[in-house]
């Protein structure tokens, strides 16, 4: 075998890339993984893992206030040791990083460090390592970067993006979060828990505009109750950084203009696929108008050029740009390259979670989408978490909403808002993914007292067997 010949070349070592590499190697293929930065990508080093570590710390801070104000536990928060907090976060990231690199090494994946570019449909040039040929195929998994706005230049201190917000110096006393999607909501929640004044600005008429309207309503209520100022239907008109902060001009949904002085402006207006430098044209490829690398065959995630596949954030919708979806995409592509016929990714059954306080978790269609798809026949049942004993214990409100295609029909969507609902959505993924009906779920017993009991009750009601909910 030629020194620079292999079975599969994966460009990008984030969640989609390394999952492709691990599965392909497990299936007996020789794999080269080209990565110019750190294995694990944005999710491990700048996104999912460090942000959830910080949000866990924020939950602990919130717990001190709840203990004192609700339960009579006379606890006070002396201070937050930022250096100790970030050291714990960084240790968690480092241990995960070593773990992934260890898995790749054990699997026999050859990790090659350097920028990679296509030179043909099956050939890739890796900086300082020459040209490689892939007999089975090439996988593009180069991820995404934060979007920003024209004229708004992040400096990592006063104006930050979601990639560098966690690593900006210290805790700001005030922050304007621009963008009410999942990333913006999480950062707004985190900063509020840490004591900052938070203004959350979203151009759409509600937070999490892609989620069910009731999810947005309950989330907004919970954030406002915690002291987050939420401005929807609002836009940033301008921002002027100065020595100690940023002076921002915001136009509200009613047309009024206000000036806000904050220590930090956090831009969370979405993410853009990273394809620059890949020289896609050399392989006969081009991105779409939004910069995504669209598959010609979604069942194989194969582009218009046979043998070139794409996974992760470079894919357009319906791929949701979520790490757990990219794991599934990586498995699909690896098994395809090994000659198998795996099932396509069911994007309707990919869970979506926002790790704020309160949390949101959803899978499947919103009520509005379900009504459109069924010609108005869809039905929905909503149950507040406070209708069950464990919801009262938590005292944070929230809800369970189940959407079905009609009386006795399949479950099309499940939507949760409340404490720890991220840990409750897996059941609903199976319900939606396996085309279950409410009656199928209602016959199974949910433990009492738990928050999941509210999920079971919602199905009982839709199945005509309502117990506590009539």
C-alpha positions as CSV (number, residue, x, y, z in Angstrom):
1,X,0.0,0.0,0.0
2,X,1.3,3.5,-0.9
3,X,2.3,5.5,2.1
4,X,-0.4,8.1,1.4
5,X,-3.3,5.8,0.5
6,X,-6.0,4.9,2.8
7,X,-9.7,3.8,2.8
8,X,-11.4,6.8,4.3
9,X,-10.2,10.4,4.9
10,X,-12.2,12.5,7.4
11,X,-11.7,16.2,7.4
12,X,-12.5,17.6,10.8
13,X,-12.2,16.1,14.2
14,X,-15.3,17.4,15.9
15,X,-18.2,15.2,17.0
16,X,-19.3,14.3,13.5
17,X,-15.7,13.7,12.3
18,X,-14.4,11.6,15.1
19,X,-17.6,9.5,15.3
20,X,-17.3,8.7,11.6
21,X,-13.6,7.8,12.1
22,X,-14.3,5.5,15.1
23,X,-17.1,3.6,13.5
24,X,-15.3,3.2,10.2
25,X,-12.2,1.9,12.0
26,X,-14.4,-0.5,14.0
27,X,-15.7,-1.9,10.7
28,X,-12.2,-2.7,9.5
29,X,-11.5,0.4,7.4
30,X,-8.2,2.2,7.5
31,X,-9.0,5.8,8.5
32,X,-7.1,9.1,8.4
33,X,-8.5,12.0,10.4
34,X,-7.3,15.4,9.4
35,X,-7.7,18.1,12.1
36,X,-6.0,21.5,12.2
37,X,-7.0,22.3,15.8
38,X,-8.2,20.2,18.7
39,X,-9.9,16.8,18.5
40,X,-13.4,17.3,19.8
41,X,-14.1,20.5,18.0
42,X,-16.4,23.3,19.1
43,X,-18.6,21.0,21.2
44,X,-15.9,19.7,23.4
45,X,-13.7,22.8,23.7
46,X,-15.9,25.9,23.3
47,X,-19.5,24.8,23.3
48,X,-21.5,21.9,24.7
49,X,-19.2,20.5,27.4
50,X,-17.7,23.7,28.9
51,X,-21.0,25.6,28.8
52,X,-22.9,22.7,30.5
53,X,-20.2,22.6,33.2
54,X,-20.7,26.3,33.8
55,X,-24.5,25.9,33.8
56,X,-24.2,23.1,36.4
57,X,-22.2,25.6,38.6
58,X,-25.0,28.1,38.0
59,X,-27.6,25.6,39.1
60,X,-25.6,25.2,42.4
61,X,-25.7,29.0,42.9
62,X,-29.4,29.1,42.3
63,X,-29.9,26.2,44.7
64,X,-28.3,28.3,47.5
65,X,-30.9,31.1,46.9
66,X,-33.7,28.5,46.8
67,X,-32.5,26.8,50.0
68,X,-32.6,30.2,51.8
69,X,-35.7,31.7,50.4
70,X,-38.0,28.6,50.0
71,X,-36.8,26.0,52.4
72,X,-35.6,27.9,55.4
73,X,-32.0,26.7,55.0
74,X,-30.0,29.8,56.2
75,X,-27.3,29.6,53.6
76,X,-25.6,32.5,51.9
77,X,-23.3,32.8,48.9
78,X,-20.0,34.4,50.0
79,X,-18.6,34.7,46.5
80,X,-17.8,32.8,43.3
81,X,-14.1,31.9,42.9
82,X,-13.9,32.4,39.1
83,X,-10.4,30.8,38.9
84,X,-11.5,27.7,40.8
85,X,-14.7,27.4,38.8
86,X,-13.0,27.7,35.4
87,X,-10.3,25.3,36.6
88,X,-12.9,22.6,37.3
89,X,-14.5,23.3,33.9
90,X,-11.2,23.0,32.1
91,X,-10.3,19.8,33.9
92,X,-13.6,18.2,32.7
93,X,-12.9,19.3,29.1
94,X,-9.3,18.1,29.3
95,X,-10.3,14.6,30.6
96,X,-12.9,14.3,27.8
97,X,-10.3,15.4,25.3
98,X,-7.8,12.8,26.4
99,X,-10.6,10.2,26.4
100,X,-11.5,10.9,22.7
101,X,-7.9,10.9,21.6
102,X,-7.4,7.6,23.5
103,X,-10.4,6.1,21.7
104,X,-9.1,7.1,18.3
105,X,-5.6,5.8,19.1
106,X,-7.0,2.5,20.4
107,X,-9.2,2.1,17.3
108,X,-6.2,2.6,15.0
109,X,-7.3,5.9,13.5
110,X,-4.4,7.9,12.1
111,X,-4.8,11.5,13.2
112,X,-2.9,13.9,10.9
113,X,-2.5,17.5,12.1
114,X,-2.9,20.2,9.6
115,X,-5.2,22.2,7.2
116,X,-6.8,19.9,4.6
117,X,-8.1,20.7,1.2
118,X,-9.7,18.6,-1.6
119,X,-7.6,18.2,-4.7
120,X,-10.1,15.8,-6.4
121,X,-13.1,13.6,-5.5
122,X,-10.9,11.1,-3.6
123,X,-7.8,13.1,-2.9
124,X,-6.9,15.4,-0.1
125,X,-3.9,17.6,0.5
126,X,-3.0,18.0,4.2
127,X,-0.6,20.8,5.0
128,X,3.0,19.5,5.8
129,X,1.9,15.9,5.1
130,X,1.3,15.8,1.4
131,X,-1.5,14.4,-0.7
132,X,-3.6,11.4,0.4
133,X,-5.9,9.2,-1.6
134,X,-9.1,7.6,-0.2
135,X,-10.2,4.4,-1.8
136,X,-13.7,4.4,-0.2
137,X,-14.4,8.0,0.3
138,X,-13.9,11.4,1.8
139,X,-16.0,12.8,4.6
140,X,-16.3,16.6,5.2
141,X,-16.9,17.4,8.9
142,X,-15.5,20.8,9.3
143,X,-18.1,22.2,11.7
144,X,-19.3,25.8,12.1
145,X,-18.3,29.1,13.6
146,X,-20.4,31.8,15.3
147,X,-22.2,34.3,13.0
148,X,-21.8,38.0,13.8
149,X,-23.4,41.2,12.5
150,X,-21.9,43.7,10.1
151,X,-19.9,46.3,11.8
152,X,-19.8,44.3,15.1
153,X,-16.3,43.1,15.7
154,X,-15.8,40.7,18.6
155,X,-12.8,41.5,20.7
156,X,-13.0,38.7,23.3
157,X,-13.6,41.1,26.2
158,X,-16.4,43.6,25.6
159,X,-18.0,42.1,22.5
160,X,-17.9,38.3,22.6
161,X,-19.3,35.4,20.7
162,X,-20.5,32.0,22.0
163,X,-17.1,30.6,21.2
164,X,-15.2,32.9,23.5
165,X,-17.9,34.0,26.0
166,X,-16.8,31.3,28.5
167,X,-13.2,32.4,28.3
168,X,-13.7,36.2,28.6
169,X,-12.1,37.7,31.7
170,X,-14.2,37.4,34.9
171,X,-17.9,37.8,35.5
172,X,-19.5,40.9,34.0
173,X,-22.0,42.8,36.2
174,X,-24.2,43.3,33.2
175,X,-24.6,41.7,29.8
176,X,-26.7,42.2,26.7
177,X,-27.3,38.8,25.0
178,X,-28.1,39.2,21.3
179,X,-30.1,36.2,20.1
180,X,-32.9,34.2,21.7
181,X,-32.1,30.8,20.3
182,X,-30.8,28.0,22.5
183,X,-27.3,29.4,22.8
184,X,-28.4,32.9,23.7
185,X,-31.0,31.6,26.2
186,X,-28.4,29.4,27.9
187,X,-25.9,32.3,28.2
188,X,-28.6,34.6,29.5
189,X,-29.5,32.1,32.1
190,X,-25.9,31.4,33.1
191,X,-25.1,35.1,33.6
192,X,-28.3,35.8,35.5
193,X,-27.5,32.9,37.9
194,X,-24.1,34.4,38.5
195,X,-25.7,37.7,39.5
196,X,-25.4,39.8,36.4
197,X,-28.1,42.1,35.1
198,X,-29.2,40.4,31.8
199,X,-31.0,41.8,28.8
200,X,-32.0,39.2,26.2
201,X,-32.8,40.6,22.7
202,X,-34.5,38.4,20.0
203,X,-35.6,39.7,16.6
204,X,-38.4,37.2,16.3
205,X,-41.6,37.6,18.2
206,X,-40.7,35.0,20.8
207,X,-37.7,33.1,22.3
208,X,-36.8,29.8,20.8
209,X,-38.8,30.7,17.7
210,X,-38.3,27.2,16.1
211,X,-39.9,25.5,19.2
212,X,-43.5,25.1,20.1
213,X,-45.2,28.3,21.1
214,X,-46.1,27.0,24.5
215,X,-42.4,26.2,25.1
216,X,-41.5,29.7,24.3
217,X,-44.2,31.1,26.6
218,X,-43.3,29.0,29.6
219,X,-39.5,29.6,29.1
220,X,-40.0,33.4,28.8
221,X,-42.2,33.4,32.0
222,X,-39.5,31.4,33.9
223,X,-36.6,33.7,32.7
224,X,-38.6,36.9,33.6
225,X,-39.4,35.4,37.0
226,X,-35.6,35.1,37.5
227,X,-35.1,38.7,36.6
228,X,-33.9,38.4,32.9
229,X,-35.2,41.4,30.9
230,X,-36.6,39.8,27.7
231,X,-37.1,41.9,24.6
232,X,-38.7,40.1,21.6
233,X,-39.4,41.6,18.2
234,X,-36.3,43.8,18.9
235,X,-33.2,44.6,17.0
236,X,-29.7,46.0,17.7
237,X,-29.4,49.3,15.9
238,X,-25.8,49.9,16.9
239,X,-23.1,49.2,19.5
240,X,-20.2,51.3,20.5
241,X,-17.5,49.6,22.7
242,X,-15.7,51.8,25.1
243,X,-13.0,51.2,27.8
244,X,-15.2,49.5,30.4
245,X,-18.1,48.2,28.3
246,X,-20.5,48.7,25.4
247,X,-23.2,51.3,24.7
248,X,-25.9,49.5,22.7
249,X,-28.9,51.0,20.9
250,X,-31.9,48.6,20.7
251,X,-35.1,49.2,18.8
252,X,-38.0,47.4,20.5
253,X,-40.9,45.7,18.8
254,X,-43.1,48.7,19.4
255,X,-40.6,51.0,17.6
256,X,-39.1,52.7,20.6
257,X,-35.4,53.1,20.8
258,X,-33.4,52.7,24.0
259,X,-29.8,52.9,24.9
260,X,-28.2,50.3,27.2
261,X,-24.8,50.5,28.9
262,X,-23.5,47.0,29.7
263,X,-20.1,45.5,30.5
264,X,-20.4,42.9,27.8
265,X,-22.3,42.3,24.6
266,X,-22.7,38.6,23.8
267,X,-23.5,37.8,20.1
268,X,-25.5,34.6,19.7
269,X,-27.2,35.0,16.4
270,X,-26.5,31.5,15.1
271,X,-23.6,29.6,13.5
272,X,-22.3,29.4,10.0
273,X,-20.7,26.3,8.3
274,X,-17.0,26.3,7.9
275,X,-16.0,25.4,4.3
276,X,-13.4,28.0,3.5
277,X,-10.0,26.6,2.5
278,X,-11.5,23.2,1.5
279,X,-11.2,24.0,-2.2
280,X,-14.5,22.2,-2.8
281,X,-14.4,23.2,-6.5
282,X,-11.4,20.9,-7.0
283,X,-13.7,18.0,-6.3
284,X,-16.5,19.4,-8.4
285,X,-18.5,20.6,-5.4
286,X,-20.1,23.9,-4.3
287,X,-22.0,25.1,-1.3
288,X,-25.5,26.3,-1.4
289,X,-26.5,29.9,-1.1
290,X,-26.3,29.7,2.7
291,X,-22.8,28.1,2.7
292,X,-23.9,24.6,3.5
293,X,-22.7,21.5,1.7
294,X,-26.0,19.8,0.8
295,X,-26.2,16.1,0.1
296,X,-27.6,14.8,-3.1
297,X,-28.7,11.7,-1.2
298,X,-29.9,12.2,2.3
299,X,-30.2,8.5,3.0
300,X,-26.4,8.2,2.6
301,X,-25.4,11.9,3.3
302,X,-23.5,11.7,0.0
303,X,-22.9,14.9,-2.1
304,X,-23.4,15.2,-5.8
305,X,-19.9,13.9,-6.2
306,X,-20.0,10.1,-5.5
307,X,-17.7,9.2,-2.6
308,X,-17.8,12.6,-0.9
309,X,-20.0,12.7,2.2
310,X,-20.8,15.4,4.7
311,X,-21.8,15.2,8.4
312,X,-22.4,17.7,11.2
313,X,-22.7,21.5,11.0
314,X,-21.8,21.7,7.3
315,X,-25.1,20.1,6.5
316,X,-28.2,22.3,5.9
317,X,-31.6,21.6,7.6
318,X,-33.2,19.2,8.3
319,X,-29.9,18.4,10.0
320,X,-30.2,20.4,13.2
321,X,-26.6,21.3,13.9
322,X,-26.6,19.4,17.2
323,X,-23.7,17.2,18.4
324,X,-25.9,14.2,19.1
325,X,-27.3,14.4,15.5
326,X,-23.7,14.5,14.2
327,X,-22.9,11.3,16.1
328,X,-25.8,9.6,14.2
329,X,-24.7,11.1,10.9
330,X,-21.2,9.9,11.5
331,X,-22.4,6.3,12.2
332,X,-24.5,6.4,9.0
333,X,-21.7,7.6,6.8
334,X,-19.1,5.1,8.2
335,X,-21.5,2.2,7.7
336,X,-22.3,3.4,4.2
337,X,-18.6,3.6,3.3
338,X,-18.1,0.1,4.8
339,X,-20.6,-1.3,2.3
340,X,-23.6,-1.4,4.6
341,X,-27.2,-0.1,4.1
342,X,-27.9,1.7,7.4
343,X,-31.2,3.3,8.1
344,X,-31.2,7.1,7.3
345,X,-31.2,9.5,10.2
346,X,-34.8,10.3,11.3
347,X,-34.5,14.0,11.8
348,X,-38.0,14.3,13.2
349,X,-36.9,12.1,16.1
350,X,-33.8,14.1,17.1
351,X,-34.2,15.6,20.6
352,X,-33.6,19.3,21.1
353,X,-32.6,20.6,24.5
354,X,-31.9,24.1,26.0
355,X,-30.0,23.8,29.2
356,X,-31.2,27.1,30.8
357,X,-33.2,27.5,34.0
358,X,-35.9,26.5,33.3
359,X,-34.7,23.8,30.8
360,X,-36.6,23.0,27.6
361,X,-36.6,19.7,25.8
362,X,-38.5,18.7,22.7
363,X,-38.7,16.0,20.0
364,X,-40.8,15.9,16.9
365,X,-43.3,18.4,15.5
366,X,-44.7,21.5,17.2
367,X,-48.4,21.7,17.5
368,X,-48.6,24.2,14.6
369,X,-46.4,22.0,12.4
370,X,-48.5,18.9,13.3
371,X,-51.7,20.7,12.4
372,X,-50.3,21.8,9.1
373,X,-49.1,18.2,8.3
374,X,-52.5,16.6,9.3
375,X,-54.7,19.2,7.7
376,X,-55.9,20.4,11.1
377,X,-56.6,17.0,12.6
378,X,-53.8,17.0,15.2
379,X,-54.6,17.2,18.9
380,X,-52.5,18.3,21.8
381,X,-52.7,17.9,25.6
382,X,-50.7,20.1,28.0
383,X,-50.2,19.3,31.7
384,X,-48.4,21.6,34.1
385,X,-45.6,20.1,36.1
386,X,-47.1,21.6,39.2
387,X,-50.0,19.3,38.8
388,X,-47.9,16.4,40.1
389,X,-46.3,16.3,43.6
390,X,-42.7,16.3,42.4
391,X,-43.3,19.4,40.3
392,X,-44.6,21.1,43.5
393,X,-41.5,20.1,45.3
394,X,-39.3,21.7,42.7
395,X,-41.6,24.8,42.6
396,X,-40.3,26.0,39.2
397,X,-43.4,25.6,37.1
398,X,-43.1,24.1,33.6
399,X,-45.2,21.8,31.5
400,X,-45.5,18.6,29.4
401,X,-47.2,18.9,26.0
402,X,-47.9,15.9,23.8
403,X,-49.0,16.4,20.2
404,X,-50.7,13.5,18.3
405,X,-51.9,13.3,14.8
406,X,-55.5,12.9,15.9
407,X,-57.7,11.0,18.5
408,X,-56.0,7.7,18.8
409,X,-53.3,8.6,16.3
410,X,-49.5,8.5,16.5
411,X,-47.5,10.8,18.8
412,X,-45.9,13.5,16.5
413,X,-44.2,15.7,19.1
414,X,-43.4,16.0,22.8
415,X,-42.4,19.3,24.5
416,X,-41.2,19.8,28.0
417,X,-40.3,22.8,30.1
418,X,-39.0,22.7,33.7
419,X,-36.2,21.4,35.9
420,X,-34.1,18.6,34.6
421,X,-36.3,17.9,31.6
422,X,-33.2,17.3,29.5
423,X,-33.0,14.0,31.4
424,X,-36.6,13.2,30.6
425,X,-36.7,13.5,26.8
426,X,-35.1,10.2,25.8
427,X,-38.4,8.3,26.5
428,X,-40.2,10.7,24.1
429,X,-37.6,10.2,21.4
430,X,-38.5,6.5,21.4
431,X,-42.2,7.3,21.4
432,X,-41.9,9.6,18.4
433,X,-39.3,7.5,16.6
434,X,-41.3,4.2,17.0
435,X,-44.6,5.8,15.9
436,X,-46.3,5.0,19.2
437,X,-49.8,6.0,20.0
438,X,-50.8,7.6,23.3
439,X,-52.6,4.3,24.3
440,X,-49.3,2.4,23.7
441,X,-47.5,4.6,26.2
442,X,-50.4,5.0,28.7
443,X,-50.3,1.3,29.6
444,X,-46.8,1.7,30.9
445,X,-46.3,2.9,34.5
446,X,-44.3,6.0,35.4
447,X,-42.8,6.1,38.8
448,X,-44.4,8.2,41.6
449,X,-43.4,10.8,42.7
450,X,-41.3,12.0,39.7
451,X,-41.5,14.7,37.1
452,X,-41.8,12.0,34.5
453,X,-45.2,11.1,36.1
454,X,-46.6,14.2,34.4
455,X,-45.5,12.7,31.0
456,X,-47.4,9.5,31.8
457,X,-50.5,11.5,32.9
458,X,-50.5,13.5,29.6
459,X,-50.6,10.2,27.7
460,X,-53.3,8.8,29.9
461,X,-55.5,11.8,29.2
462,X,-55.0,11.5,25.4
463,X,-55.8,7.8,25.6
464,X,-59.1,8.6,27.3
465,X,-58.0,7.3,30.7
466,X,-57.3,10.5,32.5
467,X,-56.6,10.1,36.2
468,X,-55.6,13.4,37.9
469,X,-56.1,15.4,34.7
470,X,-59.7,15.4,33.5
